[in-house]
């Protein structure tokens, strides 16, 4: 059951300001509408993978904010659009998924998202329900609502053109199909990450054409991961919603100091007055470690509970700060497989990309326990005995398994 509508403008503006990058066409007109009636809004997700991370949680938190204000909130499962695959941020076409893969991915996705979303307040819909029913005539009419030049304006397509990489016809129509979701559900607002702005604006254009109706677009910021680059699985710099409390706490402690305030704003519900006070304290030169520990406690507690957060804090103090060695069950297996092909040896592992592990070796971030001896090359690493214990970075511990 949805909450009773909250028409308090101060509360509405808090939702429209915190953790928000941009609102189009205007925040003020959206706030006014929200103070007058229940609006319909949605966040669309294409379940292309199993694991969610803190970057995914930013628009999820915003969706939950609207649900708590009493608005009609839809989580749209893109089981129609995912068959094409959103080309956002990619230099190559996404592989097409089967219905079985899509359903399995969403089951895992929903389980993880429930750490953020109260699904009793949220309606779940699936866009294959209408996209799969589009006939040839419907599709032609939809495609006539935009020009090829307009669709090719997307930055990832421009990048591919510069690199002489292929752009497939089915990828070009992806924004139109996503935009058609807004028309079918007759929404007032769409929420998405900053990288979805192009697709969301296409929905705004189609809503105006088909329904002669205004649609607002709210974009949330993208967050940086543990290495300062955009958080993502390809960089192995993400903090998964399913990570253990120890890993969540430790990874938060490894972010750069200049991300502390941003993380507090978009990833916690700590009052913004307190967040501003922390910012002022940091600007005065106070020790960022104190604030980062509080941040790690907050996020770990949100994704697990207070008891788990406290234990993770104690673990960090003992293992990272006091340099104790953790119990064996806290080690993750780092399996390196060595294969011979055409007379050449190659290796792969189950945790890092080869380039990432090579970079960590060169940086002296890989240490052999218990003596904390630096391992600086692949040659040194592969010469180690099986079951050697490694510390990689400040808080990640692995047991080495070499398979030949």
C-alpha positions as CSV (number, residue, x, y, z in Angstrom):
1,X,0.0,0.0,0.0
2,X,1.4,3.5,-0.9
3,X,2.0,6.0,1.9
4,X,-0.4,9.0,2.3
5,X,0.7,11.8,0.0
6,X,3.1,14.2,1.6
7,X,2.5,17.7,0.2
8,X,5.0,19.5,2.4
9,X,7.2,21.6,0.0
10,X,10.1,21.5,2.3
11,X,10.1,17.7,2.3
12,X,9.5,17.6,-1.4
13,X,12.5,19.9,-2.1
14,X,14.8,17.7,0.1
15,X,14.0,14.8,-2.2
16,X,14.5,16.9,-5.3
17,X,17.8,18.3,-4.2
18,X,19.7,15.6,-2.3
19,X,21.6,13.1,-4.5
20,X,20.1,14.8,-7.6
21,X,22.3,15.9,-10.5
22,X,19.7,17.5,-12.8
23,X,15.9,17.9,-13.2
24,X,14.5,18.8,-16.6
25,X,12.7,21.0,-17.5
26,X,12.6,22.6,-14.0
27,X,12.7,21.5,-10.4
28,X,10.2,24.1,-9.4
29,X,7.4,23.0,-11.7
30,X,7.9,19.4,-10.6
31,X,7.8,20.3,-6.9
32,X,4.6,22.2,-7.5
33,X,3.0,19.3,-9.2
34,X,4.1,16.9,-6.4
35,X,2.5,19.2,-3.8
36,X,-0.8,19.0,-5.6
37,X,-1.3,15.4,-6.6
38,X,0.1,11.9,-6.7
39,X,2.5,11.7,-9.7
40,X,3.4,8.5,-11.5
41,X,7.1,7.9,-11.9
42,X,9.4,5.0,-12.8
43,X,13.0,3.7,-12.8
44,X,13.8,1.3,-15.6
45,X,16.3,-1.5,-15.2
46,X,17.7,-3.9,-17.7
47,X,18.7,-7.0,-15.8
48,X,21.9,-7.7,-17.7
49,X,23.8,-9.2,-14.8
50,X,23.6,-10.6,-11.3
51,X,25.5,-8.2,-9.1
52,X,24.4,-4.7,-7.9
53,X,26.9,-2.2,-6.4
54,X,26.7,1.1,-4.6
55,X,26.5,3.0,-7.9
56,X,23.3,1.2,-8.7
57,X,21.9,2.1,-5.3
58,X,21.9,5.9,-6.0
59,X,18.8,5.9,-8.3
60,X,17.2,3.1,-6.1
61,X,17.4,5.3,-3.1
62,X,15.8,8.2,-5.0
63,X,13.0,5.9,-6.1
64,X,12.4,4.9,-2.5
65,X,12.3,8.6,-1.5
66,X,9.4,9.2,-3.9
67,X,7.6,6.1,-2.6
68,X,7.9,7.4,1.0
69,X,6.3,10.7,-0.1
70,X,3.3,8.7,-1.3
71,X,3.7,8.8,-5.0
72,X,2.9,6.0,-7.5
73,X,6.3,4.4,-8.1
74,X,7.0,1.8,-10.7
75,X,10.1,-0.3,-11.1
76,X,10.2,-1.3,-14.7
77,X,11.9,-4.5,-15.6
78,X,13.2,-4.1,-19.2
79,X,12.7,-7.7,-20.2
80,X,11.8,-6.3,-23.7
81,X,14.6,-3.7,-24.1
82,X,17.2,-6.0,-22.5
83,X,16.8,-8.3,-25.6
84,X,18.5,-5.4,-27.5
85,X,20.8,-4.3,-24.8
86,X,21.3,-0.7,-23.8
87,X,24.4,0.6,-25.7
88,X,25.1,3.3,-23.1
89,X,28.9,3.6,-22.5
90,X,29.8,0.6,-24.7
91,X,32.1,0.3,-27.7
92,X,30.5,-2.9,-28.8
93,X,27.0,-4.3,-29.0
94,X,25.7,-6.2,-25.9
95,X,24.9,-9.9,-26.3
96,X,21.2,-10.8,-26.5
97,X,19.8,-12.6,-23.4
98,X,17.3,-15.4,-23.3
99,X,14.1,-15.2,-21.2
100,X,15.5,-17.7,-18.8
101,X,18.7,-15.6,-18.3
102,X,16.6,-12.4,-17.9
103,X,14.3,-14.0,-15.2
104,X,17.2,-15.4,-13.3
105,X,19.0,-12.1,-13.4
106,X,16.0,-10.2,-12.1
107,X,15.4,-12.6,-9.3
108,X,18.9,-11.9,-8.0
109,X,18.6,-8.2,-8.8
110,X,15.4,-7.9,-6.7
111,X,16.9,-9.8,-3.8
112,X,19.8,-7.4,-3.6
113,X,17.7,-4.3,-4.3
114,X,15.5,-5.1,-1.3
115,X,18.3,-3.8,0.8
116,X,17.3,-0.4,-0.5
117,X,13.7,-0.7,-1.7
118,X,10.6,-1.5,0.2
119,X,8.8,-3.5,-2.5
120,X,5.5,-3.2,-0.6
121,X,5.4,0.4,-1.8
122,X,6.5,-0.2,-5.4
123,X,4.8,-1.6,-8.4
124,X,6.8,-3.9,-10.7
125,X,6.0,-3.9,-14.4
126,X,7.7,-5.5,-17.4
127,X,8.1,-3.7,-20.8
128,X,7.9,-6.9,-22.8
129,X,4.2,-6.8,-22.1
130,X,3.8,-4.1,-24.6
131,X,7.0,-4.1,-26.7
132,X,6.6,-7.7,-27.7
133,X,3.1,-6.7,-29.0
134,X,4.3,-3.9,-31.3
135,X,3.5,-4.8,-34.9
136,X,5.3,-3.7,-38.1
137,X,3.1,-0.6,-38.4
138,X,3.5,0.4,-34.8
139,X,7.3,0.2,-35.1
140,X,7.3,2.3,-38.2
141,X,5.2,4.9,-36.6
142,X,7.5,4.9,-33.5
143,X,10.7,5.2,-35.7
144,X,9.1,8.1,-37.5
145,X,9.1,10.2,-34.3
146,X,12.9,10.7,-34.4
147,X,15.6,11.3,-37.0
148,X,18.7,9.2,-37.5
149,X,20.9,12.3,-36.9
150,X,19.2,12.8,-33.5
151,X,19.7,9.2,-32.4
152,X,23.3,9.2,-33.5
153,X,24.0,12.2,-31.3
154,X,24.6,9.8,-28.4
155,X,28.2,10.1,-27.2
156,X,28.9,6.4,-27.4
157,X,27.8,6.3,-31.0
158,X,30.0,9.3,-31.8
159,X,32.9,7.5,-30.1
160,X,32.3,4.4,-32.2
161,X,32.2,6.4,-35.4
162,X,35.5,8.0,-34.5
163,X,37.0,4.6,-33.9
164,X,35.4,3.1,-37.0
165,X,33.5,0.6,-34.9
166,X,30.2,-0.8,-36.0
167,X,26.8,0.6,-34.8
168,X,24.0,-1.9,-35.3
169,X,20.5,-0.8,-36.4
170,X,18.8,-2.5,-33.4
171,X,21.0,-0.4,-31.0
172,X,19.9,2.9,-32.7
173,X,16.2,2.2,-31.9
174,X,16.9,1.4,-28.2
175,X,16.2,5.0,-27.0
176,X,12.9,5.0,-28.9
177,X,11.8,1.7,-27.3
178,X,12.8,3.0,-23.8
179,X,11.0,6.2,-24.5
180,X,7.9,4.3,-25.5
181,X,7.7,2.9,-22.0
182,X,6.9,6.5,-20.8
183,X,4.0,6.7,-23.2
184,X,2.5,3.3,-22.3
185,X,2.7,3.9,-18.6
186,X,1.6,7.5,-19.0
187,X,4.2,8.8,-16.5
188,X,5.0,12.2,-15.1
189,X,8.6,11.6,-14.2
190,X,11.5,9.2,-15.0
191,X,14.5,8.6,-12.8
192,X,17.9,7.4,-13.9
193,X,21.6,7.8,-13.7
194,X,23.2,10.7,-15.5
195,X,24.3,8.3,-18.3
196,X,20.6,7.6,-19.0
197,X,19.7,11.3,-19.7
198,X,19.6,10.8,-23.5
199,X,17.2,7.9,-23.2
200,X,15.0,9.6,-20.7
201,X,14.7,12.7,-22.8
202,X,13.6,10.6,-25.7
203,X,10.7,9.4,-23.5
204,X,10.0,13.1,-22.7
205,X,9.8,13.8,-26.4
206,X,7.5,10.8,-27.2
207,X,5.3,11.6,-24.2
208,X,4.7,15.0,-25.7
209,X,4.1,13.7,-29.2
210,X,1.8,10.8,-28.2
211,X,0.0,12.2,-25.1
212,X,0.6,16.0,-25.5
213,X,1.8,15.7,-21.9
214,X,4.7,17.1,-19.9
215,X,7.2,14.6,-18.5
216,X,10.0,15.5,-16.2
217,X,13.5,13.8,-16.1
218,X,15.5,13.4,-12.9
219,X,19.1,12.3,-13.2
220,X,21.2,11.0,-10.3
221,X,25.0,11.4,-10.1
222,X,27.4,8.6,-11.0
223,X,29.8,7.7,-8.2
224,X,33.5,6.9,-8.2
225,X,34.8,3.6,-7.0
226,X,37.7,2.6,-4.8
227,X,40.3,3.8,-7.3
228,X,38.6,7.1,-8.2
229,X,37.3,6.0,-11.6
230,X,33.6,5.5,-12.3
231,X,32.4,2.6,-10.2
232,X,31.9,-0.5,-12.3
233,X,32.7,-4.2,-12.6
234,X,35.0,-3.7,-15.5
235,X,37.4,-1.6,-13.3
236,X,37.0,-4.0,-10.3
237,X,36.6,-0.9,-8.2
238,X,33.0,-1.5,-7.0
239,X,31.4,-2.2,-3.6
240,X,28.7,-4.8,-4.1
241,X,25.4,-4.7,-2.2
242,X,26.0,-8.4,-1.5
243,X,29.6,-7.9,-0.2
244,X,30.3,-9.1,3.4
245,X,30.2,-6.5,6.1
246,X,34.0,-6.7,6.5
247,X,34.5,-6.1,2.7
248,X,32.0,-3.2,2.6
249,X,33.6,-1.5,5.6
250,X,37.1,-2.1,4.3
251,X,36.4,-0.9,0.8
252,X,34.7,2.3,2.0
253,X,37.9,2.9,4.1
254,X,39.9,2.7,0.9
255,X,38.1,5.4,-1.1
256,X,39.8,8.8,-1.5
257,X,39.2,11.4,1.1
258,X,37.6,13.8,-1.4
259,X,34.7,11.3,-1.9
260,X,33.6,11.2,1.8
261,X,31.1,14.0,1.6
262,X,29.7,12.8,-1.8
263,X,29.2,9.3,-0.4
264,X,27.5,10.7,2.7
265,X,25.1,12.7,0.5
266,X,24.1,10.1,-2.0
267,X,24.6,6.8,-0.1
268,X,23.3,7.6,3.4
269,X,20.4,9.3,5.1
270,X,22.6,11.2,7.6
271,X,21.0,14.7,7.9
272,X,22.4,17.2,5.4
273,X,23.1,19.7,8.2
274,X,25.4,17.1,9.8
275,X,27.0,16.4,6.3
276,X,27.7,20.1,5.9
277,X,29.2,20.3,9.3
278,X,31.5,17.4,8.4
279,X,32.5,19.2,5.2
280,X,33.4,22.3,7.1
281,X,35.4,20.2,9.5
282,X,37.3,18.6,6.7
283,X,37.9,22.0,5.1
284,X,39.5,23.1,8.4
285,X,41.9,20.2,8.2
286,X,40.4,17.8,10.6
287,X,41.4,14.1,10.3
288,X,39.4,12.5,7.4
289,X,39.9,9.1,8.9
290,X,37.3,9.8,11.7
291,X,34.6,10.8,9.1
292,X,35.5,7.9,6.8
293,X,35.0,5.4,9.7
294,X,31.6,6.9,10.4
295,X,30.7,6.6,6.7
296,X,31.8,3.0,6.6
297,X,29.7,2.2,9.7
298,X,26.6,3.9,8.2
299,X,26.8,2.1,4.8
300,X,27.6,-1.2,6.3
301,X,24.8,-1.0,8.8
302,X,22.3,0.0,6.0
303,X,23.3,-3.0,3.9
304,X,23.5,-5.4,6.9
305,X,22.8,-4.3,10.4
306,X,24.3,-2.4,13.4
307,X,25.9,-5.5,14.9
308,X,27.6,-6.5,11.7
309,X,28.8,-2.9,11.2
310,X,30.4,-2.9,14.7
311,X,32.1,-6.2,14.1
312,X,33.4,-5.0,10.7
313,X,34.8,-1.8,12.4
314,X,36.6,-4.0,15.0
315,X,37.9,-6.2,12.3
316,X,39.3,-3.2,10.4
317,X,41.0,-1.9,13.5
318,X,42.7,-5.2,14.2
319,X,43.6,-6.4,10.7
320,X,44.3,-3.2,8.8
321,X,45.4,-0.7,11.4
322,X,47.1,-3.1,13.8
323,X,48.2,-5.4,11.0
324,X,47.0,-8.7,12.5
325,X,46.5,-11.6,10.1
326,X,42.8,-12.6,9.8
327,X,41.5,-16.1,10.3
328,X,41.8,-18.5,7.4
329,X,38.0,-18.5,6.7
330,X,38.3,-14.8,5.9
331,X,40.6,-15.4,3.0
332,X,39.3,-15.6,-0.6
333,X,40.8,-18.1,-3.0
334,X,42.8,-16.4,-5.8
335,X,42.9,-19.1,-8.4
336,X,45.4,-18.5,-11.2
337,X,45.2,-20.9,-14.1
338,X,48.2,-21.3,-16.4
339,X,47.6,-22.6,-20.0
340,X,49.9,-23.3,-22.9
341,X,48.7,-22.3,-26.4
342,X,50.9,-22.3,-29.5
343,X,54.0,-22.7,-27.4
344,X,53.1,-19.6,-25.3
345,X,52.1,-19.6,-21.6
346,X,49.1,-17.5,-20.6
347,X,47.4,-17.1,-17.2
348,X,43.9,-16.1,-16.0
349,X,42.4,-15.7,-12.6
350,X,39.0,-15.6,-10.9
351,X,39.3,-12.2,-9.2
352,X,41.2,-9.6,-11.3
353,X,41.8,-8.9,-14.9
354,X,45.4,-9.7,-15.9
355,X,46.1,-6.0,-16.4
356,X,44.7,-5.1,-13.0
357,X,46.7,-7.7,-11.2
358,X,49.8,-6.7,-13.1
359,X,49.3,-3.1,-12.1
360,X,48.9,-4.1,-8.4
361,X,52.1,-6.1,-8.6
362,X,54.0,-3.2,-10.1
363,X,52.7,-0.9,-7.4
364,X,53.9,-3.1,-4.6
365,X,50.3,-3.7,-3.5
366,X,50.7,-7.5,-3.3
367,X,52.3,-8.8,-0.2
368,X,53.2,-12.3,1.1
369,X,52.0,-13.0,4.6
370,X,53.0,-13.2,7.4
371,X,56.2,-11.3,6.7
372,X,54.5,-8.7,4.4
373,X,57.1,-9.2,1.7
374,X,56.2,-7.3,-1.5
375,X,55.6,-9.5,-4.6
376,X,56.4,-7.2,-7.6
377,X,56.1,-9.3,-10.7
378,X,54.1,-12.2,-12.3
379,X,57.3,-14.3,-12.2
380,X,57.6,-13.8,-8.4
381,X,53.8,-14.5,-7.9
382,X,53.8,-17.7,-9.9
383,X,56.9,-19.0,-8.1
384,X,55.0,-19.0,-4.8
385,X,53.8,-22.2,-3.2
386,X,50.1,-23.2,-3.4
387,X,48.1,-22.0,-0.4
388,X,50.4,-19.0,0.1
389,X,48.6,-16.2,1.9
390,X,48.5,-12.8,0.2
391,X,47.4,-9.3,1.2
392,X,46.4,-7.2,-1.8
393,X,45.8,-3.5,-1.1
394,X,45.0,-2.5,2.5
395,X,42.3,-5.0,3.4
396,X,41.9,-7.8,0.9
397,X,43.3,-11.2,1.8
398,X,43.7,-14.2,-0.6
399,X,44.9,-17.8,-0.5
400,X,46.8,-18.5,-3.7
401,X,45.8,-21.5,-5.8
402,X,47.9,-22.1,-9.0
403,X,46.5,-24.6,-11.5
404,X,48.6,-25.7,-14.5
